[in-house]
Amino acid sequence: MSDTATNLVRRPIDGNVITASGRLIPQPPWIIPQDRATTIAYDQWLIDQSRSEAIETGEDWMVCRLAGLDAGFMDAALRHLLSDFLFGLPAPEFEARSRIGLLREE
């Protein structure tokens, strides 16, 4: 057996990804290095999707944990917690696909 852990890449289908519970949610916005606004947008997506997941799955403890979170102040530990809650992985990877499908050349 290999000691190397692998990370299943989440592949968007029609602009959605599947959570660990089997729910379809919108694929996340992309994080662009050196652009803090894109990290904040991703963190807000993570908070919003985690809140929806918690409500849908009846995880009241997570609903309480998410109350009052500000995406502008999220740290790596909280990001990992929410990613693990949604996907069963603290640092999921997402395949690069357009929300509207492949771009066609004209």
MODELLER restraints for C-alpha pairs under 7 A, 6 or more apart:
rsr = mdl.restraints
at = mdl.atoms
rsr.add(forms.Gaussian(group=physical.xy_distance, feature=features.Distance(at['CA:7:A'], at['CA:92:A']), mean=6.78, stdev=0.5))
rsr.add(forms.Gaussian(group=physical.xy_distance, feature=features.Distance(at['CA:9:A'], at['CA:92:A']), mean=6.86, stdev=0.5))
rsr.add(forms.Gaussian(group=physical.xy_distance, feature=features.Distance(at['CA:9:A'], at['CA:93:A']), mean=4.92, stdev=0.5))
rsr.add(forms.Gaussian(group=physical.xy_distance, feature=features.Distance(at['CA:9:A'], at['CA:94:A']), mean=5.38, stdev=0.5))
rsr.add(forms.Gaussian(group=physical.xy_distance, feature=features.Distance(at['CA:9:A'], at['CA:95:A']), mean=6.24, stdev=0.5))
rsr.add(forms.Gaussian(group=physical.xy_distance, feature=features.Distance(at['CA:10:A'], at['CA:17:A']), mean=6.47, stdev=0.5))
rsr.add(forms.Gaussian(group=physical.xy_distance, feature=features.Distance(at['CA:10:A'], at['CA:93:A']), mean=6.02, stdev=0.5))
rsr.add(forms.Gaussian(group=physical.xy_distance, feature=features.Distance(at['CA:10:A'], at['CA:94:A']), mean=4.62, stdev=0.5))
rsr.add(forms.Gaussian(group=physical.xy_distance, feature=features.Distance(at['CA:10:A'], at['CA:95:A']), mean=6.02, stdev=0.5))
rsr.add(forms.Gaussian(group=physical.xy_distance, feature=features.Distance(at['CA:11:A'], at['CA:17:A']), mean=6.43, stdev=0.5))
rsr.add(forms.Gaussian(group=physical.xy_distance, feature=features.Distance(at['CA:11:A'], at['CA:94:A']), mean=6.04, stdev=0.5))
rsr.add(forms.Gaussian(group=physical.xy_distance, feature=features.Distance(at['CA:11:A'], at['CA:95:A']), mean=5.13, stdev=0.5))
rsr.add(forms.Gaussian(group=physical.xy_distance, feature=features.Distance(at['CA:12:A'], at['CA:27:A']), mean=6.22, stdev=0.5))
rsr.add(forms.Gaussian(group=physical.xy_distance, feature=features.Distance(at['CA:12:A'], at['CA:95:A']), mean=6.88, stdev=0.5))
rsr.add(forms.Gaussian(group=physical.xy_distance, feature=features.Distance(at['CA:12:A'], at['CA:97:A']), mean=6.61, stdev=0.5))
rsr.add(forms.Gaussian(group=physical.xy_distance, feature=features.Distance(at['CA:14:A'], at['CA:99:A']), mean=6.43, stdev=0.5))
rsr.add(forms.Gaussian(group=physical.xy_distance, feature=features.Distance(at['CA:14:A'], at['CA:100:A']), mean=6.80, stdev=0.5))
rsr.add(forms.Gaussian(group=physical.xy_distance, feature=features.Distance(at['CA:14:A'], at['CA:101:A']), mean=6.88, stdev=0.5))
rsr.add(forms.Gaussian(group=physical.xy_distance, feature=features.Distance(at['CA:15:A'], at['CA:26:A']), mean=5.87, stdev=0.5))
rsr.add(forms.Gaussian(group=physical.xy_distance, feature=features.Distance(at['CA:15:A'], at['CA:27:A']), mean=5.58, stdev=0.5))
rsr.add(forms.Gaussian(group=physical.xy_distance, feature=features.Distance(at['CA:15:A'], at['CA:99:A']), mean=4.33, stdev=0.5))
rsr.add(forms.Gaussian(group=physical.xy_distance, feature=features.Distance(at['CA:15:A'], at['CA:100:A']), mean=6.70, stdev=0.5))
rsr.add(forms.Gaussian(group=physical.xy_distance, feature=features.Distance(at['CA:16:A'], at['CA:24:A']), mean=5.87, stdev=0.5))
rsr.add(forms.Gaussian(group=physical.xy_distance, feature=features.Distance(at['CA:16:A'], at['CA:25:A']), mean=5.21, stdev=0.5))
rsr.add(forms.Gaussian(group=physical.xy_distance, feature=features.Distance(at['CA:16:A'], at['CA:26:A']), mean=4.29, stdev=0.5))
rsr.add(forms.Gaussian(group=physical.xy_distance, feature=features.Distance(at['CA:16:A'], at['CA:27:A']), mean=4.72, stdev=0.5))
rsr.add(forms.Gaussian(group=physical.xy_distance, feature=features.Distance(at['CA:17:A'], at['CA:24:A']), mean=5.59, stdev=0.5))
rsr.add(forms.Gaussian(group=physical.xy_distance, feature=features.Distance(at['CA:17:A'], at['CA:25:A']), mean=5.53, stdev=0.5))
rsr.add(forms.Gaussian(group=physical.xy_distance, feature=features.Distance(at['CA:17:A'], at['CA:26:A']), mean=6.21, stdev=0.5))
rsr.add(forms.Gaussian(group=physical.xy_distance, feature=features.Distance(at['CA:17:A'], at['CA:27:A']), mean=5.37, stdev=0.5))
rsr.add(forms.Gaussian(group=physical.xy_distance, feature=features.Distance(at['CA:18:A'], at['CA:24:A']), mean=4.68, stdev=0.5))
rsr.add(forms.Gaussian(group=physical.xy_distance, feature=features.Distance(at['CA:18:A'], at['CA:25:A']), mean=6.35, stdev=0.5))
rsr.add(forms.Gaussian(group=physical.xy_distance, feature=features.Distance(at['CA:19:A'], at['CA:86:A']), mean=5.44, stdev=0.5))
rsr.add(forms.Gaussian(group=physical.xy_distance, feature=features.Distance(at['CA:19:A'], at['CA:87:A']), mean=5.08, stdev=0.5))
rsr.add(forms.Gaussian(group=physical.xy_distance, feature=features.Distance(at['CA:20:A'], at['CA:86:A']), mean=5.94, stdev=0.5))
rsr.add(forms.Gaussian(group=physical.xy_distance, feature=features.Distance(at['CA:20:A'], at['CA:87:A']), mean=4.62, stdev=0.5))
rsr.add(forms.Gaussian(group=physical.xy_distance, feature=features.Distance(at['CA:20:A'], at['CA:88:A']), mean=5.92, stdev=0.5))
rsr.add(forms.Gaussian(group=physical.xy_distance, feature=features.Distance(at['CA:28:A'], at['CA:42:A']), mean=6.32, stdev=0.5))
rsr.add(forms.Gaussian(group=physical.xy_distance, feature=features.Distance(at['CA:28:A'], at['CA:45:A']), mean=6.47, stdev=0.5))
rsr.add(forms.Gaussian(group=physical.xy_distance, feature=features.Distance(at['CA:29:A'], at['CA:41:A']), mean=6.80, stdev=0.5))
rsr.add(forms.Gaussian(group=physical.xy_distance, feature=features.Distance(at['CA:29:A'], at['CA:42:A']), mean=5.56, stdev=0.5))
rsr.add(forms.Gaussian(group=physical.xy_distance, feature=features.Distance(at['CA:30:A'], at['CA:38:A']), mean=6.69, stdev=0.5))
rsr.add(forms.Gaussian(group=physical.xy_distance, feature=features.Distance(at['CA:30:A'], at['CA:42:A']), mean=6.93, stdev=0.5))
rsr.add(forms.Gaussian(group=physical.xy_distance, feature=features.Distance(at['CA:31:A'], at['CA:38:A']), mean=4.94, stdev=0.5))
rsr.add(forms.Gaussian(group=physical.xy_distance, feature=features.Distance(at['CA:31:A'], at['CA:39:A']), mean=5.32, stdev=0.5))
rsr.add(forms.Gaussian(group=physical.xy_distance, feature=features.Distance(at['CA:31:A'], at['CA:42:A']), mean=6.67, stdev=0.5))
rsr.add(forms.Gaussian(group=physical.xy_distance, feature=features.Distance(at['CA:32:A'], at['CA:38:A']), mean=6.00, stdev=0.5))
rsr.add(forms.Gaussian(group=physical.xy_distance, feature=features.Distance(at['CA:40:A'], at['CA:71:A']), mean=5.56, stdev=0.5))
rsr.add(forms.Gaussian(group=physical.xy_distance, feature=features.Distance(at['CA:40:A'], at['CA:72:A']), mean=5.54, stdev=0.5))
rsr.add(forms.Gaussian(group=physical.xy_distance, feature=features.Distance(at['CA:43:A'], at['CA:71:A']), mean=5.21, stdev=0.5))
rsr.add(forms.Gaussian(group=physical.xy_distance, feature=features.Distance(at['CA:44:A'], at['CA:71:A']), mean=5.06, stdev=0.5))
rsr.add(forms.Gaussian(group=physical.xy_distance, feature=features.Distance(at['CA:46:A'], at['CA:82:A']), mean=6.76, stdev=0.5))
rsr.add(forms.Gaussian(group=physical.xy_distance, feature=features.Distance(at['CA:47:A'], at['CA:66:A']), mean=6.93, stdev=0.5))
rsr.add(forms.Gaussian(group=physical.xy_distance, feature=features.Distance(at['CA:50:A'], at['CA:82:A']), mean=6.38, stdev=0.5))
rsr.add(forms.Gaussian(group=physical.xy_distance, feature=features.Distance(at['CA:50:A'], at['CA:86:A']), mean=6.23, stdev=0.5))
rsr.add(forms.Gaussian(group=physical.xy_distance, feature=features.Distance(at['CA:51:A'], at['CA:63:A']), mean=5.86, stdev=0.5))
rsr.add(forms.Gaussian(group=physical.xy_distance, feature=features.Distance(at['CA:51:A'], at['CA:66:A']), mean=6.63, stdev=0.5))
rsr.add(forms.Gaussian(group=physical.xy_distance, feature=features.Distance(at['CA:54:A'], at['CA:60:A']), mean=6.68, stdev=0.5))
rsr.add(forms.Gaussian(group=physical.xy_distance, feature=features.Distance(at['CA:54:A'], at['CA:62:A']), mean=5.91, stdev=0.5))
rsr.add(forms.Gaussian(group=physical.xy_distance, feature=features.Distance(at['CA:54:A'], at['CA:63:A']), mean=5.84, stdev=0.5))
rsr.add(forms.Gaussian(group=physical.xy_distance, feature=features.Distance(at['CA:55:A'], at['CA:63:A']), mean=6.77, stdev=0.5))
rsr.add(forms.Gaussian(group=physical.xy_distance, feature=features.Distance(at['CA:80:A'], at['CA:90:A']), mean=4.25, stdev=0.5))
rsr.add(forms.Gaussian(group=physical.xy_distance, feature=features.Distance(at['CA:80:A'], at['CA:91:A']), mean=6.14, stdev=0.5))
rsr.add(forms.Gaussian(group=physical.xy_distance, feature=features.Distance(at['CA:81:A'], at['CA:90:A']), mean=6.28, stdev=0.5))
rsr.add(forms.Gaussian(group=physical.xy_distance, feature=features.Distance(at['CA:83:A'], at['CA:89:A']), mean=6.04, stdev=0.5))
rsr.add(forms.Gaussian(group=physical.xy_distance, feature=features.Distance(at['CA:83:A'], at['CA:90:A']), mean=5.08, stdev=0.5))
rsr.add(forms.Gaussian(group=physical.xy_distance, feature=features.Distance(at['CA:83:A'], at['CA:91:A']), mean=6.37, stdev=0.5))
rsr.add(forms.Gaussian(group=physical.xy_distance, feature=features.Distance(at['CA:83:A'], at['CA:92:A']), mean=6.87, stdev=0.5))
rsr.add(forms.Gaussian(group=physical.xy_distance, feature=features.Distance(at['CA:84:A'], at['CA:90:A']), mean=4.44, stdev=0.5))
